[in-house]
Protein backbone atom coordinates (compact mmCIF):
# COMPACT_ATOMS: atom_id res chain seq x y z
CA UNK A 1 0.00 0.00 0.00
CA UNK A 2 1.16 3.52 -0.77
CA UNK A 3 2.10 5.44 2.41
CA UNK A 4 -0.83 7.40 3.91
CA UNK A 5 -3.17 6.18 1.14
CA UNK A 6 -6.75 5.21 1.87
CA UNK A 7 -6.68 2.72 -1.02
CA UNK A 8 -4.05 1.21 -3.32
CA UNK A 9 -4.68 -0.94 -6.41
CA UNK A 10 -2.09 -2.65 -8.59
CA UNK A 11 -3.56 -3.25 -12.05
CA UNK A 12 -0.90 -4.67 -14.37
CA UNK A 13 2.64 -6.05 -14.47
CA UNK A 14 4.64 -6.36 -17.70
CA UNK A 15 7.01 -9.18 -18.72
CA UNK A 16 9.95 -7.30 -17.21
CA UNK A 17 8.24 -7.11 -13.80
CA UNK A 18 7.31 -3.41 -13.86
CA UNK A 19 3.97 -2.86 -12.11
CA UNK A 20 1.50 0.01 -12.47
CA UNK A 21 -1.52 0.91 -10.40
CA UNK A 22 -3.24 3.72 -8.54
CA UNK A 23 -3.64 5.04 -5.03
CA UNK A 24 -6.29 7.49 -3.92
CA UNK A 25 -6.46 9.79 -7.00
CA UNK A 26 -2.92 9.25 -8.33
CA UNK A 27 -1.23 6.78 -10.66
CA UNK A 28 1.73 4.88 -9.24
CA UNK A 29 4.74 2.91 -10.44
CA UNK A 30 6.58 1.10 -7.63
CA UNK A 31 10.32 0.56 -7.99
CA UNK A 32 12.15 -1.31 -5.27
CA UNK A 33 11.28 0.38 -2.00
CA UNK A 34 10.04 3.65 -3.55
CA UNK A 35 6.95 4.75 -5.48
CA UNK A 36 6.75 7.10 -8.45
CA UNK A 37 3.52 9.10 -8.53
CA UNK A 38 2.00 9.79 -11.97
CA UNK A 39 -0.49 12.66 -12.34
CA UNK A 40 -1.80 13.79 -15.71
CA UNK A 41 -1.25 17.59 -15.96
CA UNK A 42 -4.32 19.49 -14.78
CA UNK A 43 -6.27 16.35 -13.88
CA UNK A 44 -8.02 15.86 -10.57
CA UNK A 45 -7.61 12.07 -10.75
CA UNK A 46 -5.25 9.75 -12.67
CA UNK A 47 -5.54 5.95 -12.89
CA UNK A 48 -2.95 3.71 -14.57
CA UNK A 49 -4.37 0.56 -16.14
CA UNK A 50 -1.60 -1.08 -18.17
CA UNK A 51 2.04 -1.25 -19.22
CA UNK A 52 3.57 -3.05 -22.19
CA UNK A 53 6.92 -4.82 -22.59
CA UNK A 54 8.66 -1.57 -23.62
CA UNK A 55 7.33 0.38 -20.63
CA UNK A 56 4.61 2.42 -22.34
CA UNK A 57 1.94 3.13 -19.73
CA UNK A 58 -1.77 3.66 -20.40
CA UNK A 59 -4.56 4.88 -18.17
CA UNK A 60 -7.20 7.54 -17.82
CA UNK A 61 -7.83 10.80 -16.01
CA UNK A 62 -10.74 12.98 -14.96
CA UNK A 63 -11.14 16.70 -14.27
CA UNK A 64 -13.45 18.66 -12.00
CA UNK A 65 -15.60 19.65 -14.98
CA UNK A 66 -16.27 15.97 -15.78
CA UNK A 67 -13.81 15.64 -18.67
CA UNK A 68 -12.51 12.08 -18.92
CA UNK A 69 -9.54 11.10 -21.04
Secondary structure, DSSP 8 states (H G I E B T S, - for coil): --TT-S-EEEEEE-TT--EEEEETTEEEEEETTEEEEE--TT-SEEEEEEE-TT--EEEEEE-TT--B-
